[in-house]
Amino acid sequence: MEQKPVSFLVKFIMRAIIGMGLIFFVNQYIIPQETAWKVGLNAVSFLTSGTLGIPGVCLLYGILIYQNL
């Protein structure tokens, strides 16, 4: 019974760390410096990437691009 919350927490933290690393990588090396299409590294992006994983990171970039159109 105790394995389920611990397993969920470990998975959440791993997804969040990978998601934040992906956001940092995309902001630094893929998106040009003069554009405004950069997702911030904050609590909302941490929770979104931790909950949804890589699709959550794509969702954050999609929302940002939609707002800037």
KOLTIDO-986414 format. One line per field, with one value per residue (C-alpha): x, y, z; residue in three letters; residue number from 1. Coordinates in Angstrom, 2 decimals, padded with zeros to 5 digits, m for minus. Layout:
<sites>
xx: [X, ...];
yy: [Y, ...];
zz: [Z, ...];
aa: [ALA, ...];
i: [NUM, ...];
</sites>
This chain:
<sites>
xx: [000.00, 002.88, 004.58, 001.93, 002.44, 006.22, 006.16, 003.91, 006.16, 009.31, 007.69, 006.38, 009.78, 011.54, 009.04, 009.35, 013.17, 013.23, 010.58, 012.42, 015.65, 013.88, 012.44, 015.89, 017.46, 014.82, 014.99, 018.80, 019.66, 016.65, 014.65, 016.44, 017.38, 015.29, 011.92, 009.38, 008.47, 010.31, 008.58, 009.55, 011.13, 008.66, 006.27, 003.54, 005.86, 007.29, 003.83, 002.69, 005.75, 005.62, 001.97, 001.85, 005.48, 006.77, 003.26, 002.89, 006.03, 004.65, 001.37, 003.21, 004.97, 001.71, m000.11, 002.72, 002.83, m000.98, m000.87, 001.76, m000.09];
yy: [000.00, 002.40, 001.75, 003.58, 007.13, 006.76, 005.46, 008.33, 010.91, 009.49, 009.44, 012.98, 014.33, 012.53, 013.86, 017.36, 017.33, 016.01, 018.54, 021.47, 020.31, 020.10, 023.60, 024.95, 023.20, 024.46, 028.01, 028.12, 026.26, 025.87, 029.11, 032.22, 034.82, 037.64, 035.84, 036.01, 032.29, 031.17, 029.27, 030.42, 028.12, 028.55, 026.61, 026.36, 024.83, 022.51, 021.27, 020.94, 019.00, 016.89, 016.00, 015.59, 014.93, 015.74, 016.42, 019.02, 020.79, 020.77, 022.14, 025.03, 025.95, 025.59, 027.95, 030.47, 030.39, 030.70, 033.77, 035.44, 034.99];
zz: [000.00, 000.69, m002.67, m004.70, m003.28, m003.32, m006.89, m007.99, m006.34, m007.93, m011.38, m010.93, m009.93, m012.79, m015.36, m013.91, m014.00, m017.57, m018.61, m017.07, m018.71, m022.05, m021.63, m020.76, m023.77, m026.20, m024.84, m025.03, m028.22, m030.50, m030.28, m031.59, m028.97, m030.46, m030.31, m027.50, m027.75, m024.62, m021.84, m018.37, m015.81, m012.96, m010.73, m013.36, m015.94, m013.25, m012.28, m015.90, m017.00, m013.85, m014.36, m018.14, m019.05, m022.55, m023.92, m021.16, m022.36, m025.91, m024.54, m022.86, m026.11, m028.03, m025.68, m025.88, m029.68, m029.87, m027.62, m029.80, m033.11];
aa: [MET, GLU, GLN, LYS, PRO, VAL, SER, PHE, LEU, VAL, LYS, PHE, ILE, MET, ARG, ALA, ILE, ILE, GLY, MET, GLY, LEU, ILE, PHE, PHE, VAL, ASN, GLN, TYR, ILE, ILE, PRO, GLN, GLU, THR, ALA, TRP, LYS, VAL, GLY, LEU, ASN, ALA, VAL, SER, PHE, LEU, THR, SER, GLY, THR, LEU, GLY, ILE, PRO, GLY, VAL, CYS, LEU, LEU, TYR, GLY, ILE, LEU, ILE, TYR, GLN, ASN, LEU];
i: [1, 2, 3, 4, 5, 6, 7, 8, 9, 10, 11, 12, 13, 14, 15, 16, 17, 18, 19, 20, 21, 22, 23, 24, 25, 26, 27, 28, 29, 30, 31, 32, 33, 34, 35, 36, 37, 38, 39, 40, 41, 42, 43, 44, 45, 46, 47, 48, 49, 50, 51, 52, 53, 54, 55, 56, 57, 58, 59, 60, 61, 62, 63, 64, 65, 66, 67, 68, 69];
</sites>
